[in-house]
Amino acid sequence: MAAIKRLFRTARVVSPDRIVFDVKGNDYRLVTAVDFEKQIVWIKWIGTHAEYDRIDLNTIAHERTEADSK
């Protein structure tokens, strides 16, 4: 995890397999799941900072907005 933080200063380690990255000066957030043993990264979610505040990082379940239902 220290290597991740060293390479990506905006990275925040949420759990042993979940890392959040700030994108474009913290305008967007990228949530990833990582399997270090298999060297695989899954993009779990990407969205604005405001949308990020509404998700559960562990399940990536977020509130449906009116725009989502249209």
GIRANOR-V243103 format. One line per field, one symbol per residue. ss: DSSP state (a for helix, b for strand, c for the rest). phi: phi as a letter, one per 40 degrees, with the letter a starting at -180 (. if undefined). burial: I if it has 9 or more other C-alpha atoms within 8 Angstrom, else O. A space follows every 50 residues. Layout:
ss->???
phi->???
burial->???
//
This chain:
ss->caaaaaaccccbbbbccbbbbbbccccbbbbbbbbccccbbbbbbbbbaa aaccbccccccbcccccccc
phi->.ccccccbcccbccadbbbbbcbfggcbbbbbbbbcccfbbbccaaaccc cdcbbcccbfcbcccccccc
burial->OOOOIOOOOOIOIIOOIIIIIIIOOOIIIIIIIIIOOOOOOOIIOIIIIO OIOOIOOOOIOOOOOOOOOO
//
